[in-house]
Amino acid sequence: MNMDDKTMVNDTLAGINGELVRFGEMIPQTENPALKQTLKQFRNACETSQEELYQIARERSYYVPAAKATDSEVQHVKSLFSGKMM
């Protein structure tokens, strides 16, 4: 089975996104400052890779983002959360 570029980019993005989720779970639970810093460095490197692949996917039309939210939609969501967080 041959994988095309689009499939490889999308699979890689999915993997990186999964790693970012795991780093997001691990970092706040780590008590060791050196380990926490190392995990943050790994997370930052993953974010950089994710952004680079995302740009490639956009340039090649492998990924088309959803339409941007309107100002009224943004205000509606803000109103749902204003004053209700913690």
C-alpha positions, -999 to +999 in steps of 0.1 A: +000+000+000+014+034-010+009+063+012+005+097-004+019+129+009-014+141+022-019+109+043+016+111+057+013+147+067-022+142+082-010+111+101+020+129+114-001+159+125-024+136+144+005+119+161+021+152+171-013+165+184-016+134+205+019+140+220+009+176+228-021+163+247+001+139+267+026+167+275-003+188+286-013+161+310+022+153+323+037+187+329+013+199+356+016+165+374+054+165+375+070+176+408+106+174+397+116+208+383+143+194+360+119+169+345+092+195+342+116+218+323+126+189+300+090+181+293+083+217+285+112+218+260+099+186+243+064+202+242+078+233+226+097+213+200+065+194+192+046+227+189+072+240+164+069+208+144+032+209+145+031+245+132+056+237+104+035+207+093+003+227+096+017+253+073+027+226+047-007+211+049-023+246+043+000+254+014-008+221-003-045+223+005-043+191+026-060+209+054-087+236+050-096+252+083-132+259+093-145+294+086-136+320+111-161+328+138-180+360+134-176+388+160-211+380+173-202+343+177-170+352+196-190+376+219-216+349+225-189+324+237-172+351+258-205+358+275-210+322+283-177+321+302-174+356+317-176+355+354-183+318+356-147+305+356-135+295+390 
